[in-house]
Amino acid sequence: MEEKSEYLKKCYICESYADNLCFECVNYYCDTCYKLVHEKKKGSNHKKEQIDPYVPIDIKCSLHPKNPISLFCLEEKGN
């Protein structure tokens, strides 16, 4: 199987492979960078999902649980 590196999720900060998606920041982070960014009080209540950088993300809408999220509004924090 050929690796498609351009499709792999990378950390927003260090460009290594991502381990987490932060729903509040709307960014991917490796474990180390996630802890670094979110250890302060301002980001300590952010919600994250553990991800595999090789697997497509299938996050469901909280209002429409049968639908995957296709858009995300930063102002309203929803789709």
trRosetta pair geometry for C-beta under 8 A, 3 or more apart (Angstrom, degrees):
i j d omega theta_ij theta_ji phi_ij phi_ji
3 8 7.8 1 179 -44 97 125
4 7 4.4 27 114 18 112 116
4 8 7.3 161 95 -30 65 81
5 8 5.5 -42 -153 12 46 118
8 17 6.2 -55 161 -119 122 96
8 53 4.8 45 -170 154 88 108
8 54 6.4 -17 -115 -87 94 55
9 17 7.0 78 82 -162 66 67
9 18 4.1 -64 124 38 102 126
9 21 7.7 -57 -173 -74 155 98
9 28 4.7 -153 173 -136 111 165
9 51 6.4 -4 59 117 156 140
9 53 4.3 -136 51 -133 84 81
9 57 7.7 68 -59 -39 143 114
10 15 5.1 1 169 -154 128 50
10 16 6.8 158 -155 83 82 18
10 17 6.2 -69 -110 -106 59 35
10 18 5.8 137 -177 -30 7 94
10 28 6.6 111 79 93 30 131
10 53 7.3 66 -68 -141 42 135
11 14 4.8 5 93 51 137 77
11 15 5.9 -79 62 -23 85 11
11 16 5.1 21 8 54 126 67
11 17 7.1 49 -23 90 88 13
11 18 5.1 156 -68 -86 57 73
11 28 6.1 -121 -107 116 33 86
11 29 5.3 49 -138 -145 87 38
11 30 4.2 -41 -77 -17 136 88
11 33 5.2 113 -169 30 130 148
12 18 7.9 56 -19 -96 68 118
12 25 7.7 -127 14 137 167 128
12 27 3.9 -4 -50 -178 153 123
12 28 5.8 145 -36 63 86 59
12 29 5.9 -42 22 -79 97 71
12 33 7.2 -173 56 133 78 146
13 29 6.7 31 9 -125 105 87
13 30 7.8 -101 54 24 98 92
13 33 4.2 178 45 -146 134 143
13 36 7.7 -102 70 72 175 131
13 37 7.2 -165 -46 -51 142 123
14 30 6.2 -47 52 17 119 128
14 32 7.5 6 6 80 151 114
14 33 5.5 -158 -2 -59 107 133
16 30 4.9 18 79 -61 111 145
17 30 6.7 89 81 -94 47 101
17 53 4.2 -119 -170 2 102 164
18 21 7.2 61 154 -67 135 67
18 28 3.6 -34 -119 166 158 115
18 29 6.1 83 -139 56 92 16
18 30 6.0 -117 -119 -67 39 55
18 51 6.3 9 116 73 102 120
18 53 5.1 130 51 -88 73 106
19 29 7.1 -46 51 101 76 60
19 30 5.3 66 5 -148 101 46
19 31 4.7 -12 59 -44 153 80
19 34 7.2 -100 70 -9 100 135
19 50 6.5 -30 162 -147 78 74
19 51 6.6 157 175 56 26 71
19 53 7.6 -52 -72 -39 40 98
20 28 6.9 153 84 -157 49 57
20 29 5.0 -21 67 64 102 87
20 30 7.6 99 20 -164 88 6
20 31 6.8 107 -16 -86 114 53
20 34 4.8 36 51 -80 146 153
20 48 4.7 -2 -172 -179 116 129
20 49 6.9 148 -154 73 66 39
20 50 6.0 -41 -98 -105 73 45
20 51 6.3 147 -109 16 17 91
21 27 7.6 -177 -149 95 58 30
21 28 5.5 -32 -98 -98 69 70
21 29 7.9 156 -94 20 23 73
21 48 6.4 156 77 -158 44 73
21 49 5.0 -10 55 55 98 92
21 51 5.3 64 -18 -27 99 134
21 57 6.7 61 -43 -118 158 144
21 59 7.6 -111 91 -56 152 140
22 25 4.0 31 98 35 129 105
22 26 7.0 -73 90 -21 78 19
22 27 5.6 3 46 56 106 73
22 28 7.9 -177 12 -92 75 20
22 29 6.3 36 -20 2 109 118
22 34 6.9 168 -56 -130 112 100
22 37 8.0 -88 -45 97 160 134
22 38 7.2 -174 -108 -67 137 131
22 43 7.9 -20 -153 -165 146 114
22 46 5.2 3 -159 157 108 135
22 47 7.5 131 -158 81 58 44
22 48 5.0 -37 -98 -97 59 92
23 26 7.1 17 -170 -75 28 59
23 46 7.0 171 53 -178 73 84
23 47 4.6 -11 35 80 125 96
23 48 6.8 -158 -3 -91 81 34
23 49 7.2 74 -46 -11 99 96
24 43 7.3 176 85 -139 138 79
24 46 4.0 -112 25 -129 133 98
24 47 6.5 117 -27 32 95 69
24 77 7.6 -9 -120 -130 59 126
25 29 7.9 44 75 -33 147 119
25 37 7.4 23 -76 141 161 143
25 43 7.4 16 -54 -131 115 120
25 46 6.5 13 -18 -144 92 149
26 72 6.1 169 -119 114 128 146
26 74 6.7 -85 -4 -97 153 94
28 51 7.2 -67 -131 50 104 145
28 53 7.9 94 -176 -105 142 94
29 33 4.6 -138 -161 91 100 102
29 34 3.8 134 110 -67 136 83
29 37 6.6 -119 -113 25 152 135
30 33 5.1 80 51 17 81 102
30 34 6.8 -145 86 -11 36 91
31 34 5.8 -57 -145 34 27 113
31 35 6.5 25 160 -16 63 106
32 35 6.1 -60 -156 36 27 107
32 36 6.4 26 151 -19 63 111
33 36 5.3 -53 -144 38 36 116
33 37 6.1 29 160 -14 70 108
34 37 6.2 -62 -146 42 26 103
34 38 5.8 -11 168 12 65 121
34 48 6.7 59 -157 -115 137 161
35 38 6.4 -74 -129 54 21 89
35 39 5.7 40 170 -52 65 104
36 39 6.5 -36 -137 1 16 113
37 40 7.9 -70 165 19 35 99
37 43 5.9 -42 137 90 76 172
38 43 3.9 -113 -123 122 64 117
38 44 6.2 130 171 -88 80 40
38 46 5.7 -102 -125 39 124 124
38 48 7.9 -77 -59 -41 169 132
39 43 7.6 20 25 72 27 106
39 44 7.2 28 -167 -86 19 91
40 43 5.8 64 65 27 82 92
40 44 6.8 -130 96 -39 35 92
41 44 5.5 -43 -139 2 31 124
43 46 5.0 -17 -172 -13 74 124
49 59 6.7 -176 12 -98 168 116
51 55 7.3 -153 -176 63 80 96
51 57 6.3 -31 -128 -94 129 100
52 55 4.2 50 77 14 111 111
58 68 5.3 -79 -156 -112 67 126
59 68 6.4 95 65 -156 45 79
59 69 4.9 -19 90 18 97 117
60 64 7.8 -135 177 95 85 59
60 65 5.1 39 157 -152 133 57
60 66 7.5 63 -147 -18 117 5
60 67 6.8 117 -152 76 74 42
60 68 6.0 -70 -96 -103 50 47
60 69 7.0 125 180 -26 7 82
61 64 4.3 16 85 56 131 80
61 65 6.6 -129 74 -76 67 29
61 67 4.9 1 15 80 123 96
61 68 7.2 111 -21 163 83 10
61 69 5.4 135 -71 -78 74 74
61 79 5.6 -97 -112 47 111 131
62 65 7.2 14 -142 -76 23 78
62 78 7.7 -90 43 -127 106 97
63 78 7.2 45 -10 -161 126 125
63 79 8.0 -152 34 54 113 89
64 67 4.3 9 118 27 115 117
67 70 7.7 -64 163 -12 104 100
69 72 6.2 37 170 -67 125 93
69 79 5.0 -164 -143 -57 87 152
70 79 6.6 108 49 -165 59 135
71 79 4.8 128 76 -150 71 88
72 77 7.7 -7 -177 -151 89 37
72 78 7.3 -157 -146 123 59 12
72 79 5.5 -43 -90 -85 48 83
73 76 4.3 20 100 44 130 96
73 77 6.8 -72 86 -19 77 15
73 78 5.7 -7 43 62 104 58
73 79 6.7 166 -2 -101 84 27
74 77 7.0 19 -159 -75 26 58
